[in-house]
Amino acid sequence: MTMVVVKAKPGESMDRLIARFRKKILNSGVLLEYRERERHKTEAEKRKESKYRVAHLRELDKKWGRV
């Protein structure tokens, strides 16, 4: 797991600092990794999710004409 560090810039408001922190967390994937680790998934659940993800991406490709 990676660690995100955000240091306050001179004269930066607390709201802006929190916004930068949230943006870094979302872009780094830490939140997604945490949610995945939150609950143990069986191999069957992982396969099912993967199968759904592939089907979903195929549908998006068809929709946008990237076949």
FENVEN-V993197 format. One record per run of one state. SS is the DSSP state (H for helix, E for strand, L for the rest). FROM is the first residue (numbers start at 1). TO is the last residue. If there is no record, write none. Layout:
BEGIN
ss->SS from->FROM to->TO
ss->SS from->FROM to->TO
END
This chain:
BEGIN
ss->L from->1 to->13
ss->H from->14 to->28
ss->L from->29 to->29
ss->H from->30 to->37
ss->L from->38 to->42
ss->H from->43 to->63
ss->L from->64 to->67
END
